[in-house]
Amino acid sequence: MNVRKLLDLGGRIALVTGGSRGLGLQIAEALGEMGARVAITARKKEELDIAAKKLTESKIDCAAFVCDIGRREAIPGLVDAVLAKFGSVDILVNNAGATWGAPAEDHPLEAWDKLVNVNMTGAFLLSQAIAKKSMIPARWGRIINVASVAGLMGQDPRFAPTAAYTATKHGVVGLTRQLAVEWGVHGITVNAICPGFFPSKMTKATLSTVGEKVRDLTPTRRLGNDEDLKGLAVLLASEASRHITGQAIAVDGGAVIV
């Protein structure tokens, strides 16, 4: 099989959570450009409609599904709706996420619970359902968890005091490794992408105050842009990554190595 064929996603079905904007939409665009049919989900219908229109205008076959991944009772309905529309899910991108900034000693419990529900529990339950109903029977699947460099190290509180976010992203990396161990026998690979600072709605407040310092501390002296996750996402979603599993790959301009 040549390299183009290995990376081709024609005939594959991808589900991207948090796909209405930011990194999720960028990944949905990349998978669609490589031939996948794409389902995107998010909480807000208005943002989903805009994203679906953008994908359709790019000649990507897509459908949008409103769902709050942080509400565990909503996940079975999402899975059933996507499978009814597309018949299967070959590629799952658990991108939906939430953050909260507060010193650990003052971190609100309700904020902790919200991040655990969205960042960890939602990703686990959706992976579980899609694996059981689609990937394991097909004996092929690609699960990509969007974690963070915060899942690979502690966060300097001068940049962002984020106890719950850091803890849940470490949890996502751990979940990635465990699912990779358990589901590899079924032809399913599970990997995590760990972005550094990318301009987004989630990072806007932090970058407005420490963006220049972040650049100065990054070997490439830049933040991530709209294309920097796409190539890795395509690789991990494709046949080319069949021997890569359980990995947490930083996309951060080298910041974690300094």
C-alpha positions as CSV (number, residue, x, y, z in Angstrom):
1,M,0.0,0.0,0.0
2,N,1.5,3.4,-1.0
3,V,1.6,6.3,1.4
4,R,-1.3,8.1,-0.2
5,K,-3.5,5.0,0.2
6,L,-2.4,4.6,3.8
7,L,-3.5,8.1,4.7
8,D,-6.7,8.1,2.6
9,L,-9.9,8.2,4.7
10,G,-12.3,7.6,1.9
11,G,-15.2,5.5,3.1
12,R,-14.5,6.1,6.8
13,I,-17.0,7.7,9.2
14,A,-15.6,10.1,11.8
15,L,-17.3,11.6,14.9
16,V,-15.7,14.7,16.4
17,T,-17.0,16.1,19.7
18,G,-16.6,19.8,20.3
19,G,-16.6,20.0,16.5
20,S,-18.3,23.3,16.1
21,R,-15.2,25.5,16.5
22,G,-11.6,25.7,17.4
23,L,-9.4,22.6,17.4
24,G,-12.4,20.3,16.9
25,L,-13.5,22.0,13.7
26,Q,-10.0,22.1,12.4
27,I,-9.7,18.3,12.9
28,A,-13.1,17.7,11.3
29,E,-11.9,19.7,8.3
30,A,-8.8,17.7,8.0
31,L,-10.5,14.3,8.2
32,G,-13.2,15.4,5.7
33,E,-10.6,16.7,3.3
34,M,-9.0,13.3,3.3
35,G,-12.3,11.7,2.4
36,A,-14.1,10.9,5.7
37,R,-17.7,11.6,6.2
38,V,-17.9,13.6,9.4
39,A,-20.4,13.9,12.2
40,I,-19.8,16.9,14.6
41,T,-21.4,17.5,17.9
42,A,-21.4,20.3,20.4
43,R,-23.8,22.0,22.9
44,K,-24.9,25.0,20.8
45,K,-27.0,24.4,17.7
46,E,-26.2,27.9,16.3
47,E,-22.5,27.2,16.3
48,L,-23.0,23.7,14.9
49,D,-25.1,25.1,12.0
50,I,-22.3,27.5,11.1
51,A,-19.7,24.8,11.3
52,A,-21.7,22.4,9.3
53,K,-22.3,25.0,6.6
54,K,-18.5,25.7,6.4
55,L,-17.8,22.0,6.1
56,T,-20.4,21.5,3.4
57,E,-19.1,24.4,1.4
58,S,-15.7,22.6,1.5
59,K,-17.4,19.6,-0.2
60,I,-17.3,17.6,3.1
61,D,-20.2,15.2,3.7
62,C,-21.2,16.1,7.3
63,A,-24.0,16.1,9.8
64,A,-24.4,17.9,13.1
65,F,-25.8,16.6,16.4
66,V,-26.5,18.7,19.4
67,C,-25.2,17.1,22.6
68,D,-23.7,18.1,25.9
69,I,-21.0,15.5,26.5
70,G,-20.9,16.5,30.1
71,R,-24.3,15.0,30.6
72,R,-23.8,11.3,30.7
73,E,-27.4,10.6,30.1
74,A,-27.2,12.3,26.7
75,I,-24.5,10.1,25.3
76,P,-26.6,7.0,24.4
77,G,-28.9,9.1,22.3
78,L,-26.0,10.7,20.5
79,V,-24.5,7.3,19.7
80,D,-27.8,6.0,18.4
81,A,-28.4,9.1,16.3
82,V,-25.0,9.0,14.6
83,L,-25.2,5.2,14.0
84,A,-28.7,5.6,12.5
85,K,-27.4,8.3,10.1
86,F,-24.1,6.8,9.1
87,G,-24.3,3.1,10.0
88,S,-20.9,3.0,11.8
89,V,-18.2,5.1,13.4
90,D,-14.7,4.3,12.4
91,I,-12.9,7.3,13.8
92,L,-13.8,8.9,17.2
93,V,-12.2,12.2,18.2
94,N,-12.9,13.1,21.8
95,N,-12.2,16.8,21.6
96,A,-14.9,18.4,23.7
97,G,-13.4,19.9,26.8
98,A,-13.8,22.5,29.5
99,T,-11.3,24.5,31.7
100,W,-11.4,26.5,34.9
101,G,-8.8,28.7,36.4
102,A,-8.6,29.0,40.2
103,P,-5.9,28.4,42.9
104,A,-6.1,24.8,44.1
105,E,-7.0,25.9,47.6
106,D,-10.0,27.8,46.4
107,H,-11.1,25.6,43.4
108,P,-14.9,25.2,43.5
109,L,-16.1,21.7,43.8
110,E,-18.8,22.3,41.2
111,A,-16.1,23.4,38.7
112,W,-14.1,20.2,39.5
113,D,-17.2,18.1,38.9
114,K,-17.9,19.9,35.6
115,L,-14.4,19.2,34.2
116,V,-14.4,15.6,35.3
117,N,-17.8,15.1,33.6
118,V,-16.8,16.7,30.3
119,N,-13.1,16.0,30.0
120,M,-13.0,12.4,31.4
121,T,-16.4,10.8,31.9
122,G,-17.8,11.9,28.7
123,A,-14.8,10.8,26.7
124,F,-14.9,7.4,28.4
125,L,-18.6,6.7,28.0
126,L,-18.6,7.8,24.3
127,S,-15.5,5.6,23.6
128,Q,-17.1,2.7,25.4
129,A,-20.3,3.0,23.4
130,I,-18.7,3.5,20.0
131,A,-16.2,0.7,20.6
132,K,-18.9,-1.8,21.7
133,K,-21.5,-0.9,19.0
134,S,-19.2,-0.2,16.0
135,M,-15.5,-0.6,16.3
136,I,-15.2,-4.0,18.0
137,P,-17.7,-5.7,15.7
138,A,-15.9,-4.2,12.7
139,R,-12.4,-5.1,14.2
140,W,-11.1,-1.7,13.2
141,G,-11.2,1.7,14.8
142,R,-9.3,4.8,15.6
143,I,-9.8,6.8,18.8
144,I,-8.1,10.1,19.2
145,N,-8.3,11.9,22.5
146,V,-7.5,15.5,22.6
147,A,-5.7,15.9,25.9
148,S,-3.2,18.8,26.5
149,V,0.4,19.3,27.5
150,A,-1.2,19.9,30.9
151,G,-1.7,16.1,30.8
152,L,2.1,15.6,30.6
153,M,3.3,17.9,33.4
154,G,2.2,20.3,36.1
155,Q,1.1,23.8,35.1
156,D,3.0,26.8,36.4
157,P,0.3,28.7,38.3
158,R,1.7,32.0,37.1
159,F,0.4,31.0,33.7
160,A,-2.8,29.2,34.8
161,P,-3.8,27.7,38.1
162,T,-5.8,24.8,36.8
163,A,-5.9,21.9,39.2
164,A,-9.0,20.2,37.8
165,Y,-8.0,20.8,34.2
166,T,-4.5,19.4,34.7
167,A,-5.8,16.4,36.7
168,T,-8.5,15.5,34.1
169,K,-6.0,15.8,31.2
170,H,-3.6,13.5,33.0
171,G,-6.7,11.2,33.4
172,V,-7.3,11.4,29.6
173,V,-3.7,10.3,28.9
174,G,-4.1,7.4,31.4
175,L,-7.4,6.4,29.8
176,T,-5.8,6.5,26.4
177,R,-3.1,4.1,27.4
178,Q,-5.5,1.7,29.2
179,L,-8.0,1.6,26.3
180,A,-5.1,1.0,23.9
181,V,-4.0,-2.0,26.0
182,E,-7.5,-3.5,26.2
183,W,-8.7,-2.8,22.6
184,G,-5.6,-3.4,20.5
185,V,-6.7,-7.0,20.0
186,H,-9.8,-5.7,18.3
187,G,-7.9,-3.7,15.7
188,I,-8.5,-0.4,17.6
189,T,-5.8,2.1,18.2
190,V,-6.1,4.8,20.9
191,N,-3.9,7.8,21.0
192,A,-3.8,11.3,22.5
193,I,-2.9,14.6,21.0
194,C,-1.6,17.0,23.6
195,P,-1.7,20.5,22.2
196,G,0.2,23.4,23.8
197,F,-1.2,26.9,23.5
198,F,-3.4,27.4,20.5
199,P,-5.4,30.6,20.1
200,S,-9.0,29.7,20.9
201,K,-12.0,30.8,22.9
202,M,-10.8,28.6,25.8
203,T,-7.3,30.1,25.9
204,K,-8.1,33.7,24.9
205,A,-8.0,35.1,28.5
206,T,-4.7,33.4,29.4
207,L,-3.0,34.3,26.1
208,S,-4.1,38.0,26.5
209,T,-1.9,38.3,29.6
210,V,0.9,35.8,29.1
211,G,0.9,35.1,25.4
212,E,4.3,36.8,24.7
213,K,5.9,35.0,27.6
214,V,4.6,31.6,26.3
215,R,6.2,32.4,22.9
216,D,9.5,33.3,24.5
217,L,9.6,30.0,26.4
218,T,8.7,27.9,23.3
219,P,11.7,26.7,21.2
220,T,9.9,27.6,17.9
221,R,8.9,31.0,19.3
222,R,5.3,30.6,18.1
223,L,1.9,29.5,19.2
224,G,-0.1,26.8,17.3
225,N,-2.1,27.8,14.3
226,D,-5.1,26.5,12.4
227,E,-3.1,23.9,10.5
228,D,-0.8,22.5,13.2
229,L,-3.0,19.7,14.4
230,K,-4.3,18.5,11.1
231,G,-1.5,16.3,9.8
232,L,-1.2,14.4,13.1
233,A,-5.0,14.0,13.3
234,V,-5.1,12.5,9.8
235,L,-2.1,10.2,10.6
236,L,-3.7,8.9,13.8
237,A,-7.1,8.4,12.1
238,S,-5.7,6.4,9.2
239,E,-4.3,3.0,8.3
240,A,-0.8,4.6,8.4
241,S,-1.0,4.6,12.3
242,R,-1.9,0.9,12.7
243,H,1.3,0.3,14.7
244,I,1.0,3.4,16.8
245,T,-1.2,3.1,19.9
246,G,-1.2,4.3,23.5
247,Q,0.8,7.4,22.7
248,A,0.4,10.9,24.0
249,I,2.0,13.3,21.4
250,A,2.7,16.9,22.3
251,V,2.0,19.5,19.6
252,D,3.5,22.5,21.3
253,G,6.6,23.8,19.5
254,G,8.8,21.9,21.9
255,A,7.6,23.7,25.1
256,V,7.5,20.5,27.2
257,I,11.1,19.7,26.4
258,V,12.5,23.0,27.8
